[in-house]
Amino acid sequence: MTASQTAALTEAQSIAHILTTCRTVAVVGLSPKPHRDSYRVAQYMQAHGWRIVPVNPVAVGSPILGQVVYATLTEAAAQVRLDLVDVFRNSDDVPPVVDEAIALGVPALWLQLGVRHEAALATARAAGRVVVQDRCLKVEHARLGAC
């Protein structure tokens, strides 16, 4: 999408667009611990047919949800075409993730519940990316009955 098209999308339209067009998601900050939200969200999305690409530099070397773990988005994107970056990091950590996703040409970004960064998302929208923040991918997928 162009920057003007993504800037014109409402939050509901952005959510619907991501849920209908994306199927391969890099989960930045995916924990190997099953009790963590990042793990449960990724597990749910994987169970619904999405390809999960874990990005966690401290978990490299051991698979998460049966998938190879990458240290960076750049390493992941060298192996897999990414449709979406789902961020489970502190809000202050968002700008470099957004910059990397833009540089890699990833078309959409999702900041999980509690993660917000207006300036970084404005940069992403200006670069033509579809963005959602402070929402749970699993909750929105279940709520909309998306597949």
C-alpha positions in Angstrom: 0.0 0.0 0.0 1.1 3.6 -0.5 1.7 5.9 2.4 -1.5 7.9 1.6 -3.5 4.7 1.6 -2.1 3.4 4.9 -2.5 6.8 6.5 -6.2 6.8 5.6 -6.9 3.4 7.1 -8.9 3.3 10.3 -7.7 1.0 13.1 -10.5 -1.5 12.3 -9.5 -1.5 8.6 -5.8 -2.0 9.5 -6.7 -5.0 11.7 -8.9 -6.5 9.0 -6.2 -5.9 6.3 -3.6 -7.6 8.4 -5.8 -10.6 9.4 -6.8 -11.2 5.8 -3.5 -10.7 4.0 -0.8 -11.8 6.4 0.2 -15.4 7.1 3.9 -15.3 8.0 4.7 -13.3 11.1 8.0 -12.6 12.8 7.3 -12.4 16.5 9.9 -10.1 18.0 10.4 -11.0 21.7 8.8 -14.5 21.4 9.5 -16.3 24.7 10.3 -20.0 24.9 8.3 -20.1 28.1 4.7 -21.5 27.5 3.2 -19.3 30.3 4.2 -16.0 28.6 1.8 -14.1 26.5 4.1 -14.0 23.5 4.2 -17.8 23.4 0.5 -18.2 23.8 -0.3 -15.7 21.1 2.2 -17.3 18.7 0.9 -20.8 19.5 -2.7 -19.8 18.8 -1.7 -18.1 15.5 0.3 -21.2 14.5 -2.7 -23.4 15.3 -4.7 -21.3 12.9 -2.3 -21.8 10.0 0.0 -18.9 10.4 3.8 -19.4 10.0 5.6 -18.2 13.1 9.1 -16.9 12.8 10.6 -16.4 16.3 13.0 -13.4 16.8 14.7 -13.5 20.1 18.5 -13.0 20.4 18.7 -14.7 23.8 16.8 -17.8 22.7 18.8 -18.6 19.5 19.9 -22.2 19.3 16.7 -23.8 20.7 13.5 -23.9 18.6 10.4 -22.2 19.8 7.1 -23.8 18.7 9.2 -26.1 16.5 10.6 -23.1 14.6 14.2 -21.9 14.2 14.8 -18.8 16.3 16.6 -15.8 14.7 18.6 -13.1 16.5 17.3 -10.3 14.4 14.6 -9.5 11.9 17.3 -9.1 9.2 18.4 -12.7 9.8 14.8 -14.0 9.7 14.0 -12.0 6.5 17.1 -13.5 4.8 15.4 -16.9 5.2 11.7 -16.3 5.1 9.5 -13.7 3.4 7.7 -11.8 6.2 4.2 -10.4 6.0 4.0 -9.0 9.5 6.2 -8.1 12.4 4.4 -8.6 15.8 6.3 -6.9 18.6 6.4 -8.1 22.2 8.9 -5.6 23.5 8.8 -2.5 25.7 7.5 0.5 24.0 10.9 2.2 24.2 12.4 -0.7 22.1 9.9 -0.2 19.2 11.7 2.4 17.0 14.7 0.2 15.9 12.3 -2.7 15.3 10.1 -0.5 13.1 13.2 0.9 11.2 14.5 -2.6 10.6 11.0 -3.8 9.4 10.7 -0.8 7.0 14.3 -1.4 5.6 13.4 -5.0 5.0 10.2 -4.1 3.2 7.8 -5.9 5.7 4.4 -4.6 4.8 2.7 -4.6 8.2 3.5 -4.1 11.9 1.6 -5.0 15.0 2.4 -3.8 18.5 0.9 -6.1 21.1 -1.3 -5.0 24.0 0.4 -2.4 26.1 3.0 -1.6 23.5 2.7 1.9 22.0 5.0 4.3 20.1 3.2 7.0 18.1 6.3 8.4 16.5 7.6 5.0 15.3 4.2 4.2 13.9 3.9 7.5 12.1 7.3 6.7 10.5 5.9 3.3 9.5 2.7 4.8 8.0 4.7 7.4 6.1 6.7 4.4 4.6 3.4 2.8 3.5 3.2 0.2 6.2 -0.1 -1.0 7.7 0.1 -0.7 11.5 -1.8 -1.6 14.6 -0.7 -0.9 18.2 -1.8 -1.7 21.7 -4.0 -4.7 20.5 -3.6 -8.4 20.9 -3.3 -10.3 17.6 -4.9 -13.4 19.1 -7.8 -11.5 20.6 -8.5 -9.7 17.3 -8.2 -12.9 15.3 -10.6 -14.7 17.6 -13.0 -11.7 17.7 -13.3 -11.4 14.0 -13.4 -15.1 13.3 -10.5 -14.8 10.9 -8.8 -17.8 9.5 
